[in-house]
Structures are given as C-alpha cells and as structure tokens.
Amino acid sequence: MPTYEYVCKDCGHHLSAEQRMSEARLTDCPACGKPGLERQLSAGAFALKGSGWYETDFKGSKGGSTKSEAASSAAPACPGGSCACH
C-alpha cells in the first residue's frame, strides 16, 4: 500500500498516510481541523543502486555477464610476477 505525504496549507502540519490508490485523498487536517490538506509529490523509497543483489544475482541471468565478470575477464595478466599476487 503506498504512503502519501500531506501538508496543510492553513497551519503547515505535515503527515504521512498509508492509503490504497483507489481511496479518496485526505482533506481535513488532524492538527487544525480545517479542510486544507494537499497531497505532496515525494520520491519513492525503493532504488536499486550499487552492486547489490540485483546487480550480482539477477541482472546478468539472461545469458549476459555482470559488470564484475566483464572486469575480471578483461584484466591483463601479471607480467613477470611484479605484483602482490605472487
């Protein structure tokens, strides 16, 4: 169920309310009692960023390779044992 943000244009009171999308918008402010509530635009709380479960487990499951697999296969070999891996 989505969470909507409201602010009262009369008294400035802010509130959040979980509502079904089919429900009518709230109008009466619980703080002042006036019908001045307006629904605000807010950003969604779910974002896929970084190299989390989506990047490593599901994104490359359709036959493609993930970024980490592509980077590891493109890494040049160590010439003559001059790195810390030997």
C-alpha positions as CSV (number, residue, x, y, z in Angstrom):
1,M,0.0,0.0,0.0
2,P,1.5,3.4,-1.0
3,T,2.4,6.0,1.6
4,Y,1.3,9.5,0.7
5,E,2.7,12.8,2.2
6,Y,0.3,15.6,3.0
7,V,0.8,19.2,4.2
8,C,-1.9,21.5,5.5
9,K,-1.9,24.8,3.6
10,D,-3.6,26.6,6.6
11,C,-1.3,25.5,9.5
12,G,1.7,23.8,7.8
13,H,1.2,20.5,9.6
14,H,2.9,17.5,7.8
15,L,1.7,13.9,7.9
16,S,2.1,10.6,6.1
17,A,-0.8,8.2,5.4
18,E,-0.9,4.7,4.0
19,Q,-3.8,4.6,1.6
20,R,-5.0,2.4,-1.2
21,M,-4.6,4.1,-4.6
22,S,-8.4,3.9,-5.0
23,E,-9.1,5.7,-1.8
24,A,-10.1,9.4,-1.8
25,R,-7.4,12.0,-0.8
26,L,-7.5,13.2,2.8
27,T,-8.8,16.8,3.1
28,D,-9.2,17.6,6.8
29,C,-6.1,18.4,8.8
30,P,-5.9,16.5,12.1
31,A,-4.0,19.4,13.7
32,C,-6.3,22.4,13.0
33,G,-9.4,20.7,11.7
34,K,-9.6,22.8,8.5
35,P,-10.0,21.2,5.0
36,G,-6.6,22.4,3.9
37,L,-4.6,19.2,3.3
38,E,-2.8,18.9,0.0
39,R,-1.0,15.8,-1.2
40,Q,2.7,16.4,-1.9
41,L,4.9,14.8,-4.5
42,S,7.6,12.7,-2.9
43,A,10.3,10.4,-4.2
44,G,9.9,6.7,-4.0
45,A,11.7,4.8,-1.2
46,F,12.9,2.0,-3.4
47,A,16.0,2.4,-5.5
48,L,18.5,-0.1,-7.0
49,K,22.0,1.4,-6.6
50,G,25.5,0.0,-6.5
51,S,26.5,-3.7,-6.9
52,G,23.9,-5.3,-4.6
53,W,21.7,-8.4,-5.1
54,Y,20.1,-7.1,-8.3
55,E,23.5,-6.4,-10.0
56,T,25.1,-9.7,-9.0
57,D,22.2,-12.2,-8.9
58,F,19.5,-11.2,-11.4
59,K,20.7,-8.6,-13.9
60,G,23.1,-11.0,-15.8
61,S,20.9,-14.1,-15.5
62,K,19.6,-13.8,-19.1
63,G,22.8,-15.0,-20.8
64,G,24.8,-11.8,-20.3
65,S,27.6,-11.3,-17.9
66,T,27.6,-8.9,-15.0
67,K,30.0,-5.9,-14.7
68,S,32.2,-7.7,-12.2
69,E,32.6,-10.7,-14.5
70,A,33.4,-8.5,-17.5
71,A,36.0,-6.5,-15.5
72,S,37.7,-9.7,-14.2
73,S,38.0,-11.3,-17.6
74,A,39.4,-8.1,-19.2
75,A,42.1,-7.7,-16.5
76,P,45.6,-8.2,-18.0
77,A,47.9,-10.9,-16.7
78,C,50.6,-10.1,-14.3
79,P,53.9,-9.7,-16.2
80,G,56.8,-11.4,-14.5
81,G,55.4,-11.7,-11.0
82,S,55.9,-8.0,-10.2
83,C,52.6,-7.6,-8.4
84,A,51.5,-8.6,-4.9
85,C,49.6,-11.7,-6.1
86,H,52.9,-13.7,-6.5
